[in-house]
Amino acid sequence: MAEQNPASGAANSRLRILMIEDSPPDAELMAAAVRRGGYEVQFDVVETPDLFRERLASVEYDVILADYNLHSWTALDA
């Protein structure tokens, strides 16, 4: 059975997202944008490389969204 377009209200429209973000309001904006695309969103937010590695080791994500410039590292570092 083929997956359908999430924007059409089909099944399989849940996304588990890991967000690399140091601004909680920006994380909410990213989640809202994905929801507008028709997805049900469950997300975790990390701010540090250590928390990033910890989450990746313990949880399976569908997608990772990253702020490019963080306080002490960048999306490219991740």
PDB file of N, CA, C, O and CB in Angstrom:
ATOM      1  N   MET A   1       0.847  -1.180   0.000  1.00  0.00           N
ATOM      2  CA  MET A   1       0.000   0.000   0.000  1.00  0.00           C
ATOM      3  C   MET A   1       0.893   1.244   0.000  1.00  0.00           C
ATOM      4  O   MET A   1       1.782   1.371   0.842  1.00  0.00           O
ATOM      5  CB  MET A   1      -0.964  -0.002   1.228  1.00  0.00           C
ATOM      6  N   ALA A   2       0.666   2.126  -0.909  1.00  0.00           N
ATOM      7  CA  ALA A   2       1.490   3.334  -1.031  1.00  0.00           C
ATOM      8  C   ALA A   2       1.101   4.374   0.004  1.00  0.00           C
ATOM      9  O   ALA A   2      -0.067   4.498   0.373  1.00  0.00           O
ATOM     10  CB  ALA A   2       1.366   3.929  -2.434  1.00  0.00           C
ATOM     11  N   GLU A   3       2.097   5.118   0.469  1.00  0.00           N
ATOM     12  CA  GLU A   3       1.820   6.220   1.383  1.00  0.00           C
ATOM     13  C   GLU A   3       1.144   7.345   0.621  1.00  0.00           C
ATOM     14  O   GLU A   3       1.443   7.588  -0.548  1.00  0.00           O
ATOM     15  CB  GLU A   3       3.118   6.722   2.062  1.00  0.00           C
ATOM     16  N   GLN A   4       0.227   8.030   1.295  1.00  0.00           N
ATOM     17  CA  GLN A   4      -0.469   9.140   0.666  1.00  0.00           C
ATOM     18  C   GLN A   4       0.123  10.454   1.132  1.00  0.00           C
ATOM     19  O   GLN A   4       0.846  10.508   2.127  1.00  0.00           O
ATOM     20  CB  GLN A   4      -1.968   9.088   0.973  1.00  0.00           C
ATOM     21  N   ASN A   5      -0.186  11.497   0.415  1.00  0.00           N
ATOM     22  CA  ASN A   5       0.277  12.838   0.754  1.00  0.00           C
ATOM     23  C   ASN A   5      -0.285  13.255   2.100  1.00  0.00           C
ATOM     24  O   ASN A   5      -1.506  13.277   2.261  1.00  0.00           O
ATOM     25  CB  ASN A   5      -0.126  13.848  -0.332  1.00  0.00           C
ATOM     26  N   PRO A   6       0.569  13.594   3.090  1.00  0.00           N
ATOM     27  CA  PRO A   6       0.089  14.008   4.405  1.00  0.00           C
ATOM     28  C   PRO A   6      -0.845  15.202   4.348  1.00  0.00           C
ATOM     29  O   PRO A   6      -1.766  15.296   5.160  1.00  0.00           O
ATOM     30  CB  PRO A   6       1.250  14.329   5.292  1.00  0.00           C
ATOM     31  N   ALA A   7      -0.638  16.101   3.429  1.00  0.00           N
ATOM     32  CA  ALA A   7      -1.488  17.285   3.342  1.00  0.00           C
ATOM     33  C   ALA A   7      -2.918  16.923   2.975  1.00  0.00           C
ATOM     34  O   ALA A   7      -3.830  17.724   3.179  1.00  0.00           O
ATOM     35  CB  ALA A   7      -0.927  18.261   2.325  1.00  0.00           C
ATOM     36  N   SER A   8      -3.128  15.718   2.433  1.00  0.00           N
ATOM     37  CA  SER A   8      -4.477  15.311   2.072  1.00  0.00           C
ATOM     38  C   SER A   8      -5.219  14.673   3.241  1.00  0.00           C
ATOM     39  O   SER A   8      -6.353  14.220   3.082  1.00  0.00           O
ATOM     40  CB  SER A   8      -4.430  14.350   0.909  1.00  0.00           C
ATOM     41  N   GLY A   9      -4.587  14.634   4.416  1.00  0.00           N
ATOM     42  CA  GLY A   9      -5.238  14.073   5.599  1.00  0.00           C
ATOM     43  C   GLY A   9      -5.084  12.569   5.694  1.00  0.00           C
ATOM     44  O   GLY A   9      -5.848  11.921   6.410  1.00  0.00           O
ATOM     45  N   ALA A  10      -4.144  12.009   5.011  1.00  0.00           N
ATOM     46  CA  ALA A  10      -3.953  10.569   4.977  1.00  0.00           C
ATOM     47  C   ALA A  10      -3.265  10.069   6.235  1.00  0.00           C
ATOM     48  O   ALA A  10      -2.767  10.838   7.057  1.00  0.00           O
ATOM     49  CB  ALA A  10      -3.151  10.175   3.756  1.00  0.00           C
ATOM     50  N   ALA A  11      -3.258   8.754   6.349  1.00  0.00           N
ATOM     51  CA  ALA A  11      -2.521   8.116   7.439  1.00  0.00           C
ATOM     52  C   ALA A  11      -1.033   8.322   7.199  1.00  0.00           C
ATOM     53  O   ALA A  11      -0.643   8.838   6.152  1.00  0.00           O
ATOM     54  CB  ALA A  11      -2.865   6.593   7.547  1.00  0.00           C
ATOM     55  N   ASN A  12      -0.210   7.932   8.139  1.00  0.00           N
ATOM     56  CA  ASN A  12       1.243   8.061   8.032  1.00  0.00           C
ATOM     57  C   ASN A  12       1.679   9.523   8.002  1.00  0.00           C
ATOM     58  O   ASN A  12       2.706   9.843   7.403  1.00  0.00           O
ATOM     59  CB  ASN A  12       1.744   7.345   6.783  1.00  0.00           C
ATOM     60  N   SER A  13       0.924  10.408   8.632  1.00  0.00           N
ATOM     61  CA  SER A  13       1.275  11.818   8.600  1.00  0.00           C
ATOM     62  C   SER A  13       1.863  12.297   9.923  1.00  0.00           C
ATOM     63  O   SER A  13       1.824  13.489  10.226  1.00  0.00           O
ATOM     64  CB  SER A  13       0.060  12.642   8.251  1.00  0.00           C
ATOM     65  N   ARG A  14       2.403  11.377  10.708  1.00  0.00           N
ATOM     66  CA  ARG A  14       3.041  11.749  11.966  1.00  0.00           C
ATOM     67  C   ARG A  14       4.539  11.849  11.752  1.00  0.00           C
ATOM     68  O   ARG A  14       5.146  11.000  11.101  1.00  0.00           O
ATOM     69  CB  ARG A  14       2.712  10.728  13.084  1.00  0.00           C
ATOM     70  N   LEU A  15       5.121  12.888  12.304  1.00  0.00           N
ATOM     71  CA  LEU A  15       6.565  13.046  12.233  1.00  0.00           C
ATOM     72  C   LEU A  15       7.137  13.215  13.626  1.00  0.00           C
ATOM     73  O   LEU A  15       6.635  14.005  14.425  1.00  0.00           O
ATOM     74  CB  LEU A  15       6.942  14.240  11.349  1.00  0.00           C
ATOM     75  N   ARG A  16       8.175  12.478  13.907  1.00  0.00           N
ATOM     76  CA  ARG A  16       8.946  12.657  15.139  1.00  0.00           C
ATOM     77  C   ARG A  16      10.174  13.463  14.739  1.00  0.00           C
ATOM     78  O   ARG A  16      10.994  13.010  13.941  1.00  0.00           O
ATOM     79  CB  ARG A  16       9.340  11.261  15.822  1.00  0.00           C
ATOM     80  N   ILE A  17      10.291  14.663  15.301  1.00  0.00           N
ATOM     81  CA  ILE A  17      11.317  15.608  14.888  1.00  0.00           C
ATOM     82  C   ILE A  17      12.274  15.902  16.041  1.00  0.00           C
ATOM     83  O   ILE A  17      11.861  16.098  17.184  1.00  0.00           O
ATOM     84  CB  ILE A  17      10.678  16.905  14.383  1.00  0.00           C
ATOM     85  N   LEU A  18      13.557  15.927  15.708  1.00  0.00           N
ATOM     86  CA  LEU A  18      14.567  16.417  16.634  1.00  0.00           C
ATOM     87  C   LEU A  18      14.955  17.799  16.138  1.00  0.00           C
ATOM     88  O   LEU A  18      15.417  17.950  15.007  1.00  0.00           O
ATOM     89  CB  LEU A  18      15.818  15.446  16.725  1.00  0.00           C
ATOM     90  N   MET A  19      14.771  18.792  16.968  1.00  0.00           N
ATOM     91  CA  MET A  19      15.116  20.159  16.609  1.00  0.00           C
ATOM     92  C   MET A  19      16.362  20.590  17.371  1.00  0.00           C
ATOM     93  O   MET A  19      16.452  20.456  18.591  1.00  0.00           O
ATOM     94  CB  MET A  19      13.941  21.117  16.900  1.00  0.00           C
ATOM     95  N   ILE A  20      17.312  21.109  16.615  1.00  0.00           N
ATOM     96  CA  ILE A  20      18.500  21.703  17.209  1.00  0.00           C
ATOM     97  C   ILE A  20      18.237  23.199  17.191  1.00  0.00           C
ATOM     98  O   ILE A  20      18.339  23.852  16.152  1.00  0.00           O
ATOM     99  CB  ILE A  20      19.841  21.309  16.430  1.00  0.00           C
ATOM    100  N   GLU A  21      17.898  23.724  18.351  1.00  0.00           N
ATOM    101  CA  GLU A  21      17.422  25.110  18.427  1.00  0.00           C
ATOM    102  C   GLU A  21      17.674  25.660  19.817  1.00  0.00           C
ATOM    103  O   GLU A  21      17.478  24.958  20.809  1.00  0.00           O
ATOM    104  CB  GLU A  21      15.917  25.202  18.074  1.00  0.00           C
ATOM    105  N   ASP A  22      18.110  26.920  19.900  1.00  0.00           N
ATOM    106  CA  ASP A  22      18.363  27.537  21.203  1.00  0.00           C
ATOM    107  C   ASP A  22      17.310  28.574  21.571  1.00  0.00           C
ATOM    108  O   ASP A  22      17.467  29.297  22.554  1.00  0.00           O
ATOM    109  CB  ASP A  22      19.732  28.181  21.213  1.00  0.00           C
ATOM    110  N   SER A  23      16.241  28.649  20.790  1.00  0.00           N
ATOM    111  CA  SER A  23      15.155  29.584  21.067  1.00  0.00           C
ATOM    112  C   SER A  23      13.829  28.831  21.086  1.00  0.00           C
ATOM    113  O   SER A  23      13.352  28.416  20.030  1.00  0.00           O
ATOM    114  CB  SER A  23      15.124  30.725  20.015  1.00  0.00           C
ATOM    115  N   PRO A  24      13.216  28.642  22.267  1.00  0.00           N
ATOM    116  CA  PRO A  24      11.938  27.940  22.322  1.00  0.00           C
ATOM    117  C   PRO A  24      10.860  28.522  21.396  1.00  0.00           C
ATOM    118  O   PRO A  24      10.125  27.752  20.777  1.00  0.00           O
ATOM    119  CB  PRO A  24      11.435  27.951  23.730  1.00  0.00           C
ATOM    120  N   PRO A  25      10.739  29.854  21.278  1.00  0.00           N
ATOM    121  CA  PRO A  25       9.734  30.374  20.340  1.00  0.00           C
ATOM    122  C   PRO A  25      10.022  29.967  18.888  1.00  0.00           C
ATOM    123  O   PRO A  25       9.093  29.710  18.124  1.00  0.00           O
ATOM    124  CB  PRO A  25       9.670  31.897  20.442  1.00  0.00           C
ATOM    125  N   ASP A  26      11.293  29.910  18.510  1.00  0.00           N
ATOM    126  CA  ASP A  26      11.631  29.489  17.158  1.00  0.00           C
ATOM    127  C   ASP A  26      11.309  28.013  16.936  1.00  0.00           C
ATOM    128  O   ASP A  26      10.878  27.630  15.848  1.00  0.00           O
ATOM    129  CB  ASP A  26      13.104  29.750  16.879  1.00  0.00           C
ATOM    130  N   ALA A  27      11.515  27.186  17.956  1.00  0.00           N
ATOM    131  CA  ALA A  27      11.159  25.768  17.853  1.00  0.00           C
ATOM    132  C   ALA A  27       9.653  25.622  17.635  1.00  0.00           C
ATOM    133  O   ALA A  27       9.217  24.808  16.821  1.00  0.00           O
ATOM    134  CB  ALA A  27      11.600  24.995  19.126  1.00  0.00           C
ATOM    135  N   GLU A  28       8.868  26.404  18.354  1.00  0.00           N
ATOM    136  CA  GLU A  28       7.407  26.361  18.178  1.00  0.00           C
ATOM    137  C   GLU A  28       7.011  26.817  16.773  1.00  0.00           C
ATOM    138  O   GLU A  28       6.096  26.253  16.173  1.00  0.00           O
ATOM    139  CB  GLU A  28       6.709  27.247  19.237  1.00  0.00           C
ATOM    140  N   LEU A  29       7.695  27.836  16.246  1.00  0.00           N
ATOM    141  CA  LEU A  29       7.413  28.292  14.881  1.00  0.00           C
ATOM    142  C   LEU A  29       7.711  27.196  13.857  1.00  0.00           C
ATOM    143  O   LEU A  29       6.946  27.002  12.912  1.00  0.00           O
ATOM    144  CB  LEU A  29       8.235  29.548  14.557  1.00  0.00           C
ATOM    145  N   MET A  30       8.817  26.483  14.044  1.00  0.00           N
ATOM    146  CA  MET A  30       9.140  25.382  13.130  1.00  0.00           C
ATOM    147  C   MET A  30       8.077  24.288  13.202  1.00  0.00           C
ATOM    148  O   MET A  30       7.642  23.772  12.173  1.00  0.00           O
ATOM    149  CB  MET A  30      10.528  24.796  13.460  1.00  0.00           C
ATOM    150  N   ALA A  31       7.662  23.938  14.413  1.00  0.00           N
ATOM    151  CA  ALA A  31       6.637  22.911  14.571  1.00  0.00           C
ATOM    152  C   ALA A  31       5.330  23.353  13.933  1.00  0.00           C
ATOM    153  O   ALA A  31       4.654  22.553  13.286  1.00  0.00           O
ATOM    154  CB  ALA A  31       6.420  22.590  16.052  1.00  0.00           C
ATOM    155  N   ALA A  32       4.970  24.610  14.108  1.00  0.00           N
ATOM    156  CA  ALA A  32       3.727  25.126  13.517  1.00  0.00           C
ATOM    157  C   ALA A  32       3.782  25.067  11.992  1.00  0.00           C
ATOM    158  O   ALA A  32       2.781  24.753  11.347  1.00  0.00           O
ATOM    159  CB  ALA A  32       3.469  26.573  13.979  1.00  0.00           C
ATOM    160  N   ALA A  33       4.935  25.366  11.417  1.00  0.00           N
ATOM    161  CA  ALA A  33       5.075  25.311   9.961  1.00  0.00           C
ATOM    162  C   ALA A  33       4.890  23.886   9.449  1.00  0.00           C
ATOM    163  O   ALA A  33       4.256  23.677   8.415  1.00  0.00           O
ATOM    164  CB  ALA A  33       6.446  25.853   9.532  1.00  0.00           C
ATOM    165  N   VAL A  34       5.437  22.912  10.159  1.00  0.00           N
ATOM    166  CA  VAL A  34       5.288  21.516   9.755  1.00  0.00           C
ATOM    167  C   VAL A  34       3.827  21.085   9.912  1.00  0.00           C
ATOM    168  O   VAL A  34       3.297  20.371   9.061  1.00  0.00           O
ATOM    169  CB  VAL A  34       6.222  20.598  10.591  1.00  0.00           C
ATOM    170  N   ARG A  35       3.181  21.513  10.990  1.00  0.00           N
ATOM    171  CA  ARG A  35       1.754  21.190  11.186  1.00  0.00           C
ATOM    172  C   ARG A  35       0.900  21.754  10.049  1.00  0.00           C
ATOM    173  O   ARG A  35      -0.025  21.095   9.574  1.00  0.00           O
ATOM    174  CB  ARG A  35       1.255  21.744  12.542  1.00  0.00           C
ATOM    175  N   ARG A  36       1.215  22.972   9.621  1.00  0.00           N
ATOM    176  CA  ARG A  36       0.467  23.566   8.499  1.00  0.00           C
ATOM    177  C   ARG A  36       0.603  22.732   7.230  1.00  0.00           C
ATOM    178  O   ARG A  36      -0.256  22.784   6.350  1.00  0.00           O
ATOM    179  CB  ARG A  36       0.953  24.997   8.231  1.00  0.00           C
ATOM    180  N   GLY A  37       1.664  21.978   7.143  1.00  0.00           N
ATOM    181  CA  GLY A  37       1.863  21.086   6.010  1.00  0.00           C
ATOM    182  C   GLY A  37       1.060  19.811   6.111  1.00  0.00           C
ATOM    183  O   GLY A  37       1.140  18.959   5.227  1.00  0.00           O
ATOM    184  N   GLY A  38       0.286  19.664   7.175  1.00  0.00           N
ATOM    185  CA  GLY A  38      -0.589  18.509   7.317  1.00  0.00           C
ATOM    186  C   GLY A  38      -0.063  17.390   8.188  1.00  0.00           C
ATOM    187  O   GLY A  38      -0.642  16.304   8.218  1.00  0.00           O
ATOM    188  N   TYR A  39       1.020  17.634   8.892  1.00  0.00           N
ATOM    189  CA  TYR A  39       1.608  16.605   9.734  1.00  0.00           C
ATOM    190  C   TYR A  39       1.214  16.764  11.190  1.00  0.00           C
ATOM    191  O   TYR A  39       1.011  17.874  11.681  1.00  0.00           O
ATOM    192  CB  TYR A  39       3.105  16.626   9.607  1.00  0.00           C
ATOM    193  N   GLU A  40       1.111  15.641  11.864  1.00  0.00           N
ATOM    194  CA  GLU A  40       1.008  15.624  13.320  1.00  0.00           C
ATOM    195  C   GLU A  40       2.449  15.567  13.816  1.00  0.00           C
ATOM    196  O   GLU A  40       3.210  14.683  13.423  1.00  0.00           O
ATOM    197  CB  GLU A  40       0.127  14.392  13.862  1.00  0.00           C
ATOM    198  N   VAL A  41       2.821  16.507  14.675  1.00  0.00           N
ATOM    199  CA  VAL A  41       4.220  16.670  15.059  1.00  0.00           C
ATOM    200  C   VAL A  41       4.448  16.300  16.515  1.00  0.00           C
ATOM    201  O   VAL A  41       3.711  16.715  17.409  1.00  0.00           O
ATOM    202  CB  VAL A  41       4.671  18.098  14.813  1.00  0.00           C
ATOM    203  N   GLN A  42       5.483  15.512  16.723  1.00  0.00           N
ATOM    204  CA  GLN A  42       5.997  15.241  18.057  1.00  0.00           C
ATOM    205  C   GLN A  42       7.469  15.618  17.981  1.00  0.00           C
ATOM    206  O   GLN A  42       8.193  15.116  17.121  1.00  0.00           O
ATOM    207  CB  GLN A  42       5.774  13.714  18.510  1.00  0.00           C
ATOM    208  N   PHE A  43       7.921  16.503  18.877  1.00  0.00           N
ATOM    209  CA  PHE A  43       9.300  16.964  18.731  1.00  0.00           C
ATOM    210  C   PHE A  43      10.017  17.110  20.054  1.00  0.00           C
ATOM    211  O   PHE A  43       9.415  17.343  21.102  1.00  0.00           O
ATOM    212  CB  PHE A  43       9.327  18.270  18.007  1.00  0.00           C
ATOM    213  N   ASP A  44      11.335  16.964  19.964  1.00  0.00           N
ATOM    214  CA  ASP A  44      12.245  17.210  21.069  1.00  0.00           C
ATOM    215  C   ASP A  44      13.187  18.317  20.623  1.00  0.00           C
ATOM    216  O   ASP A  44      13.535  18.416  19.447  1.00  0.00           O
ATOM    217  CB  ASP A  44      13.030  15.908  21.486  1.00  0.00           C
ATOM    218  N   VAL A  45      13.593  19.141  21.568  1.00  0.00           N
ATOM    219  CA  VAL A  45      14.497  20.252  21.266  1.00  0.00           C
ATOM    220  C   VAL A  45      15.784  20.071  22.072  1.00  0.00           C
ATOM    221  O   VAL A  45      15.749  19.807  23.274  1.00  0.00           O
ATOM    222  CB  VAL A  45      13.825  21.633  21.587  1.00  0.00           C
ATOM    223  N   VAL A  46      16.915  20.217  21.389  1.00  0.00           N
ATOM    224  CA  VAL A  46      18.218  20.166  22.062  1.00  0.00           C
ATOM    225  C   VAL A  46      18.990  21.426  21.723  1.00  0.00           C
ATOM    226  O   VAL A  46      18.822  22.005  20.650  1.00  0.00           O
ATOM    227  CB  VAL A  46      19.025  18.895  21.648  1.00  0.00           C
ATOM    228  N   GLU A  47      19.840  21.843  22.651  1.00  0.00           N
ATOM    229  CA  GLU A  47      20.637  23.058  22.455  1.00  0.00           C
ATOM    230  C   GLU A  47      22.130  22.797  22.412  1.00  0.00           C
ATOM    231  O   GLU A  47      22.891  23.646  21.947  1.00  0.00           O
ATOM    232  CB  GLU A  47      20.342  24.039  23.545  1.00  0.00           C
ATOM    233  N   THR A  48      22.566  21.634  22.890  1.00  0.00           N
ATOM    234  CA  THR A  48      24.001  21.375  23.001  1.00  0.00           C
ATOM    235  C   THR A  48      24.394  20.117  22.227  1.00  0.00           C
ATOM    236  O   THR A  48      23.560  19.242  21.995  1.00  0.00           O
ATOM    237  CB  THR A  48      24.406  21.236  24.475  1.00  0.00           C
ATOM    238  N   PRO A  49      25.663  20.028  21.830  1.00  0.00           N
ATOM    239  CA  PRO A  49      26.118  18.815  21.144  1.00  0.00           C
ATOM    240  C   PRO A  49      25.928  17.553  21.983  1.00  0.00           C
ATOM    241  O   PRO A  49      25.580  16.500  21.448  1.00  0.00           O
ATOM    242  CB  PRO A  49      27.577  18.954  20.771  1.00  0.00           C
ATOM    243  N   ASP A  50      26.154  17.652  23.294  1.00  0.00           N
ATOM    244  CA  ASP A  50      25.997  16.478  24.159  1.00  0.00           C
ATOM    245  C   ASP A  50      24.554  15.985  24.170  1.00  0.00           C
ATOM    246  O   ASP A  50      24.308  14.784  24.061  1.00  0.00           O
ATOM    247  CB  ASP A  50      26.447  16.805  25.586  1.00  0.00           C
ATOM    248  N   LEU A  51      23.591  16.912  24.302  1.00  0.00           N
ATOM    249  CA  LEU A  51      22.187  16.514  24.280  1.00  0.00           C
ATOM    250  C   LEU A  51      21.786  15.974  22.908  1.00  0.00           C
ATOM    251  O   LEU A  51      20.980  15.048  22.816  1.00  0.00           O
ATOM    252  CB  LEU A  51      21.294  17.697  24.661  1.00  0.00           C
ATOM    253  N   PHE A  52      22.340  16.544  21.855  1.00  0.00           N
ATOM    254  CA  PHE A  52      22.079  16.061  20.506  1.00  0.00           C
ATOM    255  C   PHE A  52      22.503  14.599  20.370  1.00  0.00           C
ATOM    256  O   PHE A  52      21.725  13.765  19.908  1.00  0.00           O
ATOM    257  CB  PHE A  52      22.813  16.931  19.472  1.00  0.00           C
ATOM    258  N   ARG A  53      23.729  14.292  20.769  1.00  0.00           N
ATOM    259  CA  ARG A  53      24.233  12.910  20.680  1.00  0.00           C
ATOM    260  C   ARG A  53      23.403  11.964  21.552  1.00  0.00           C
ATOM    261  O   ARG A  53      23.099  10.841  21.148  1.00  0.00           O
ATOM    262  CB  ARG A  53      25.720  12.848  21.105  1.00  0.00           C
ATOM    263  N   GLU A  54      23.041  12.428  22.744  1.00  0.00           N
ATOM    264  CA  GLU A  54      22.241  11.601  23.661  1.00  0.00           C
ATOM    265  C   GLU A  54      20.890  11.243  23.038  1.00  0.00           C
ATOM    266  O   GLU A  54      20.476  10.085  23.079  1.00  0.00           O
ATOM    267  CB  GLU A  54      22.026  12.338  25.003  1.00  0.00           C
ATOM    268  N   ARG A  55      20.207  12.227  22.466  1.00  0.00           N
ATOM    269  CA  ARG A  55      18.900  11.976  21.840  1.00  0.00           C
ATOM    270  C   ARG A  55      19.024  11.041  20.643  1.00  0.00           C
ATOM    271  O   ARG A  55      18.215  10.129  20.471  1.00  0.00           O
ATOM    272  CB  ARG A  55      18.257  13.296  21.402  1.00  0.00           C
ATOM    273  N   LEU A  56      20.038  11.273  19.822  1.00  0.00           N
ATOM    274  CA  LEU A  56      20.216  10.413  18.647  1.00  0.00           C
ATOM    275  C   LEU A  56      20.463   8.965  19.046  1.00  0.00           C
ATOM    276  O   LEU A  56      20.046   8.045  18.342  1.00  0.00           O
ATOM    277  CB  LEU A  56      21.373  10.919  17.790  1.00  0.00           C
ATOM    278  N   ALA A  57      21.133   8.762  20.161  1.00  0.00           N
ATOM    279  CA  ALA A  57      21.437   7.409  20.617  1.00  0.00           C
ATOM    280  C   ALA A  57      20.233   6.711  21.236  1.00  0.00           C
ATOM    281  O   ALA A  57      20.200   5.482  21.305  1.00  0.00           O
ATOM    282  CB  ALA A  57      22.562   7.447  21.615  1.00  0.00           C
ATOM    283  N   SER A  58      19.242   7.479  21.686  1.00  0.00           N
ATOM    284  CA  SER A  58      18.148   6.865  22.438  1.00  0.00           C
ATOM    285  C   SER A  58      16.770   6.927  21.769  1.00  0.00           C
ATOM    286  O   SER A  58      15.853   6.223  22.191  1.00  0.00           O
ATOM    287  CB  SER A  58      18.060   7.514  23.760  1.00  0.00           C
ATOM    288  N   VAL A  59      16.612   7.749  20.743  1.00  0.00           N
ATOM    289  CA  VAL A  59      15.295   7.924  20.116  1.00  0.00           C
ATOM    290  C   VAL A  59      15.462   7.883  18.605  1.00  0.00           C
ATOM    291  O   VAL A  59      16.450   8.383  18.068  1.00  0.00           O
ATOM    292  CB  VAL A  59      14.625   9.267  20.562  1.00  0.00           C
ATOM    293  N   GLU A  60      14.490   7.284  17.924  1.00  0.00           N
ATOM    294  CA  GLU A  60      14.502   7.266  16.461  1.00  0.00           C
ATOM    295  C   GLU A  60      13.647   8.418  15.947  1.00  0.00           C
ATOM    296  O   GLU A  60      12.476   8.538  16.308  1.00  0.00           O
ATOM    297  CB  GLU A  60      13.983   5.900  15.908  1.00  0.00           C
ATOM    298  N   TYR A  61      14.228   9.257  15.111  1.00  0.00           N
ATOM    299  CA  TYR A  61      13.545  10.425  14.562  1.00  0.00           C
ATOM    300  C   TYR A  61      13.323  10.258  13.069  1.00  0.00           C
ATOM    301  O   TYR A  61      14.074   9.562  12.386  1.00  0.00           O
ATOM    302  CB  TYR A  61      14.348  11.703  14.840  1.00  0.00           C
ATOM    303  N   ASP A  62      12.280  10.907  12.577  1.00  0.00           N
ATOM    304  CA  ASP A  62      12.015  10.919  11.141  1.00  0.00           C
ATOM    305  C   ASP A  62      12.814  12.004  10.441  1.00  0.00           C
ATOM    306  O   ASP A  62      13.207  11.857   9.284  1.00  0.00           O
ATOM    307  CB  ASP A  62      10.528  11.115  10.877  1.00  0.00           C
ATOM    308  N   VAL A  63      13.048  13.091  11.153  1.00  0.00           N
ATOM    309  CA  VAL A  63      13.736  14.238  10.553  1.00  0.00           C
ATOM    310  C   VAL A  63      14.428  15.050  11.647  1.00  0.00           C
ATOM    311  O   VAL A  63      14.001  15.060  12.801  1.00  0.00           O
ATOM    312  CB  VAL A  63      12.737  15.130   9.757  1.00  0.00           C
ATOM    313  N   ILE A  64      15.504  15.729  11.256  1.00  0.00           N
ATOM    314  CA  ILE A  64      16.205  16.645  12.155  1.00  0.00           C
ATOM    315  C   ILE A  64      16.158  18.024  11.505  1.00  0.00           C
ATOM    316  O   ILE A  64      16.539  18.191  10.346  1.00  0.00           O
ATOM    317  CB  ILE A  64      17.697  16.179  12.429  1.00  0.00           C
ATOM    318  N   LEU A  65      15.692  19.000  12.260  1.00  0.00           N
ATOM    319  CA  LEU A  65      15.674  20.395  11.812  1.00  0.00           C
ATOM    320  C   LEU A  65      16.648  21.165  12.681  1.00  0.00           C
ATOM    321  O   LEU A  65      16.640  21.024  13.904  1.00  0.00           O
ATOM    322  CB  LEU A  65      14.229  21.018  11.886  1.00  0.00           C
ATOM    323  N   ALA A  66      17.481  21.973  12.059  1.00  0.00           N
ATOM    324  CA  ALA A  66      18.522  22.650  12.826  1.00  0.00           C
ATOM    325  C   ALA A  66      18.587  24.139  12.508  1.00  0.00           C
ATOM    326  O   ALA A  66      18.560  24.551  11.349  1.00  0.00           O
ATOM    327  CB  ALA A  66      19.870  22.008  12.556  1.00  0.00           C
ATOM    328  N   ASP A  67      18.672  24.924  13.564  1.00  0.00           N
ATOM    329  CA  ASP A  67      19.025  26.329  13.442  1.00  0.00           C
ATOM    330  C   ASP A  67      20.480  26.346  12.980  1.00  0.00           C
ATOM    331  O   ASP A  67      21.294  25.566  13.474  1.00  0.00           O
ATOM    332  CB  ASP A  67      18.815  27.126  14.811  1.00  0.00           C
ATOM    333  N   TYR A  68      20.808  27.212  12.054  1.00  0.00           N
ATOM    334  CA  TYR A  68      22.174  27.195  11.536  1.00  0.00           C
ATOM    335  C   TYR A  68      23.178  27.731  12.556  1.00  0.00           C
ATOM    336  O   TYR A  68      24.235  27.131  12.755  1.00  0.00           O
ATOM    337  CB  TYR A  68      22.256  28.011  10.254  1.00  0.00           C
ATOM    338  N   ASN A  69      22.862  28.844  13.197  1.00  0.00           N
ATOM    339  CA  ASN A  69      23.777  29.450  14.168  1.00  0.00           C
ATOM    340  C   ASN A  69      23.240  29.298  15.584  1.00  0.00           C
ATOM    341  O   ASN A  69      22.178  29.816  15.929  1.00  0.00           O
ATOM    342  CB  ASN A  69      24.000  30.936  13.845  1.00  0.00           C
ATOM    343  N   LEU A  70      23.995  28.580  16.385  1.00  0.00           N
ATOM    344  CA  LEU A  70      23.660  28.398  17.792  1.00  0.00           C
ATOM    345  C   LEU A  70      24.729  29.111  18.617  1.00  0.00           C
ATOM    346  O   LEU A  70      25.688  29.649  18.063  1.00  0.00           O
ATOM    347  CB  LEU A  70      23.564  26.872  18.171  1.00  0.00           C
ATOM    348  N   HIS A  71      24.565  29.114  19.932  1.00  0.00           N
ATOM    349  CA  HIS A  71      25.508  29.842  20.794  1.00  0.00           C
ATOM    350  C   HIS A  71      26.942  29.310  20.682  1.00  0.00           C
ATOM    351  O   HIS A  71      27.879  30.099  20.566  1.00  0.00           O
ATOM    352  CB  HIS A  71      25.049  29.760  22.245  1.00  0.00           C
ATOM    353  N   SER A  72      27.122  28.002  20.715  1.00  0.00           N
ATOM    354  CA  SER A  72      28.473  27.480  20.749  1.00  0.00           C
ATOM    355  C   SER A  72      28.779  26.466  19.637  1.00  0.00           C
ATOM    356  O   SER A  72      29.841  25.843  19.639  1.00  0.00           O
ATOM    357  CB  SER A  72      28.716  26.851  22.075  1.00  0.00           C
ATOM    358  N   TRP A  73      27.841  26.303  18.686  1.00  0.00           N
ATOM    359  CA  TRP A  73      28.068  25.379  17.585  1.00  0.00           C
ATOM    360  C   TRP A  73      27.115  25.716  16.451  1.00  0.00           C
ATOM    361  O   TRP A  73      26.282  26.612  16.586  1.00  0.00           O
ATOM    362  CB  TRP A  73      27.887  23.912  18.041  1.00  0.00           C
ATOM    363  N   THR A  74      27.230  25.003  15.330  1.00  0.00           N
ATOM    364  CA  THR A  74      26.379  25.278  14.176  1.00  0.00           C
ATOM    365  C   THR A  74      25.709  24.003  13.687  1.00  0.00           C
ATOM    366  O   THR A  74      26.035  22.902  14.130  1.00  0.00           O
ATOM    367  CB  THR A  74      27.194  25.915  13.045  1.00  0.00           C
ATOM    368  N   ALA A  75      24.779  24.171  12.780  1.00  0.00           N
ATOM    369  CA  ALA A  75      24.121  23.012  12.179  1.00  0.00           C
ATOM    370  C   ALA A  75      25.138  22.119  11.460  1.00  0.00           C
ATOM    371  O   ALA A  75      24.995  20.896  11.452  1.00  0.00           O
ATOM    372  CB  ALA A  75      23.025  23.469  11.197  1.00  0.00           C
ATOM    373  N   LEU A  76      26.135  22.712  10.873  1.00  0.00           N
ATOM    374  CA  LEU A  76      27.170  21.915  10.199  1.00  0.00           C
ATOM    375  C   LEU A  76      27.956  21.067  11.203  1.00  0.00           C
ATOM    376  O   LEU A  76      28.385  19.959  10.879  1.00  0.00           O
ATOM    377  CB  LEU A  76      28.132  22.836   9.420  1.00  0.00           C
ATOM    378  N   ASP A  77      28.143  21.583  12.416  1.00  0.00           N
ATOM    379  CA  ASP A  77      28.804  20.784  13.461  1.00  0.00           C
ATOM    380  C   ASP A  77      27.975  19.540  13.778  1.00  0.00           C
ATOM    381  O   ASP A  77      28.522  18.458  13.991  1.00  0.00           O
ATOM    382  CB  ASP A  77      29.017  21.630  14.748  1.00  0.00           C
ATOM    383  N   ALA A  78      26.678  19.701  13.807  1.00  0.00           N
ATOM    384  CA  ALA A  78      25.791  18.567  14.114  1.00  0.00           C
ATOM    385  C   ALA A  78      25.919  17.514  13.031  1.00  0.00           C
ATOM    386  O   ALA A  78      25.258  16.478  13.096  1.00  0.00           O
ATOM    387  CB  ALA A  78      24.312  19.030  14.245  1.00  0.00           C
TER     388      ALA A  78
END
